[in-house]
Amino acid sequence: MTLDRELEVWRQQWQADAAVPQGLPAAIEHQTRNMRVLLAVQIAVTFIFGVGSIAWAFVSFQEDATVLTVAMWTFLTIGWTFSLANRRGTWKPATSTTAAFLDLMIVRCRRRLRTMAFAPAFYVAVLSFNLAWTWIYQDSTRHDASGLWTFLTSGPNLVVWIVTAGLGVLAVGYRRRIQTQVKNLVTVRRQLDEPVRTL
Amino acid sequence: MSDAQPEGDGRRADLERRFSALFAQYGASVARLAASYTHNSTEREDLFQDIAMAIWQALPRFRQECSDRTFLFRIAHNRGISYVSRRRLPVAAIVDEMDVPDMRTDPVAALVNQQEGEQLLDAIRRLPVSYRQIITLTLEDLSYADIAEVVGISEGNVGVRLTRARQLLRQLLQVQK
């Protein structure tokens, strides 16, 4: 069999499968709706916590509300600043060539790894502030060492520790997945560049 | 407001029309490209939908800088690569034997054809991603120039890689038999 005949046979075998999965419009509609809901939730969270805390501070005129509002906006500013700086240069049309797309994906994954280094520190800072704020302004236990221990081991806070441990496990797993993805993407990118050895 | 709404609806209708036309013409090709990245039928369908979603999002910004096919296949392969990069990469089992096996070409035996089609797809899935992309685009009748435009390498490089991809594919098919 000649080489071109061989390719023609492969082409016929390949194109013989002409099935197209059904239900595409519904799936697109469903995914579009999900993305809109996600965006709405992000805006709502920022609005409720950011604007809500300011409104509370103005209405109550209490020290605790002011402290909470200042801290809330500090955390929101730090979070958004990091997020925007970390995303810089990571947007490109989905129609890029494979080589350009791989370069972009590698950068995105490395930025995600950077986020995974930032997020735990940010989480600890936010959690520490929330616990301190609650203990100082909202908790009725004595403000000494034994009172602090009682507060930290109370029912609601035990839930916080369990959730934190769970998030820690998830974060480690996610970080490993991203590391594997970077390794795979770099391998494919290298394949595109390296000279081809023909037999 | 009342003017903006029909204009928005018109844009949406136009987008839906373009999207449907693209998938009517190239849906099967996109499904085959998705199939070259996973053998699991559920995952294949998920990847197909993922590709369709990416095309739907990119379509409003598509200004015919390249052909419809190049546009579609770039997105399809980029999503496919993104998909496999999250998993362990398949590695081609390279054998030393270089004899080209005789292909069974009985056109009447549909079952044999189907079986051979499945074997071909399975062998393609085992190729390294960079070769897999070149061979699937070739089997979709894209020219060297079009493939170079999709992948982002020179036409000369496409030719060299296609030769190597065919050698590997032949060996994999030989091993399967």
Boltz contact constraints between the chains, C-beta under 6 A:
constraints:
  - contact:
      token1: [A, 1]
      token2: [B, 103]
      max_distance: 6.0
  - contact:
      token1: [A, 9]
      token2: [B, 103]
      max_distance: 6.0
  - contact:
      token1: [A, 10]
      token2: [B, 120]
      max_distance: 6.0
  - contact:
      token1: [A, 11]
      token2: [B, 139]
      max_distance: 6.0
  - contact:
      token1: [A, 13]
      token2: [B, 116]
      max_distance: 6.0
  - contact:
      token1: [A, 13]
      token2: [B, 117]
      max_distance: 6.0
  - contact:
      token1: [A, 13]
      token2: [B, 120]
      max_distance: 6.0
  - contact:
      token1: [A, 14]
      token2: [B, 139]
      max_distance: 6.0
  - contact:
      token1: [A, 16]
      token2: [B, 117]
      max_distance: 6.0
  - contact:
      token1: [A, 17]
      token2: [B, 32]
      max_distance: 6.0
  - contact:
      token1: [A, 18]
      token2: [B, 28]
      max_distance: 6.0
  - contact:
      token1: [A, 20]
      token2: [B, 27]
      max_distance: 6.0
  - contact:
      token1: [A, 20]
      token2: [B, 28]
      max_distance: 6.0
  - contact:
      token1: [A, 20]
      token2: [B, 31]
      max_distance: 6.0
  - contact:
      token1: [A, 21]
      token2: [B, 45]
      max_distance: 6.0
  - contact:
      token1: [A, 21]
      token2: [B, 48]
      max_distance: 6.0
  - contact:
      token1: [A, 24]
      token2: [B, 52]
      max_distance: 6.0
  - contact:
      token1: [A, 27]
      token2: [B, 49]
      max_distance: 6.0
  - contact:
      token1: [A, 28]
      token2: [B, 56]
      max_distance: 6.0
  - contact:
      token1: [A, 31]
      token2: [B, 53]
      max_distance: 6.0
  - contact:
      token1: [A, 94]
      token2: [B, 54]
      max_distance: 6.0
  - contact:
      token1: [A, 94]
      token2: [B, 58]
      max_distance: 6.0
  - contact:
      token1: [A, 94]
      token2: [B, 75]
      max_distance: 6.0
  - contact:
      token1: [A, 95]
      token2: [B, 58]
      max_distance: 6.0
  - contact:
      token1: [A, 95]
      token2: [B, 71]
      max_distance: 6.0
  - contact:
      token1: [A, 95]
      token2: [B, 74]
      max_distance: 6.0
  - contact:
      token1: [A, 97]
      token2: [B, 152]
      max_distance: 6.0
  - contact:
      token1: [A, 98]
      token2: [B, 77]
      max_distance: 6.0
  - contact:
      token1: [A, 98]
      token2: [B, 151]
      max_distance: 6.0
  - contact:
      token1: [A, 98]
      token2: [B, 152]
      max_distance: 6.0
  - contact:
      token1: [A, 99]
      token2: [B, 152]
      max_distance: 6.0
  - contact:
      token1: [A, 100]
      token2: [B, 152]
      max_distance: 6.0
  - contact:
      token1: [A, 101]
      token2: [B, 78]
      max_distance: 6.0
  - contact:
      token1: [A, 181]
      token2: [B, 85]
      max_distance: 6.0
  - contact:
      token1: [A, 181]
      token2: [B, 86]
      max_distance: 6.0
  - contact:
      token1: [A, 184]
      token2: [B, 85]
      max_distance: 6.0
  - contact:
      token1: [A, 184]
      token2: [B, 89]
      max_distance: 6.0
  - contact:
      token1: [A, 185]
      token2: [B, 85]
      max_distance: 6.0
  - contact:
      token1: [A, 188]
      token2: [B, 129]
      max_distance: 6.0
  - contact:
      token1: [A, 191]
      token2: [B, 128]
      max_distance: 6.0
  - contact:
      token1: [A, 191]
      token2: [B, 130]
      max_distance: 6.0
  - contact:
      token1: [A, 192]
      token2: [B, 130]
      max_distance: 6.0
  - contact:
      token1: [A, 196]
      token2: [B, 160]
      max_distance: 6.0
  - contact:
      token1: [A, 196]
      token2: [B, 161]
      max_distance: 6.0
  - contact:
      token1: [A, 196]
      token2: [B, 164]
      max_distance: 6.0
  - contact:
      token1: [A, 198]
      token2: [B, 163]
      max_distance: 6.0
  - contact:
      token1: [A, 198]
      token2: [B, 164]
      max_distance: 6.0
  - contact:
      token1: [A, 199]
      token2: [B, 98]
      max_distance: 6.0
  - contact:
      token1: [A, 199]
      token2: [B, 167]
      max_distance: 6.0
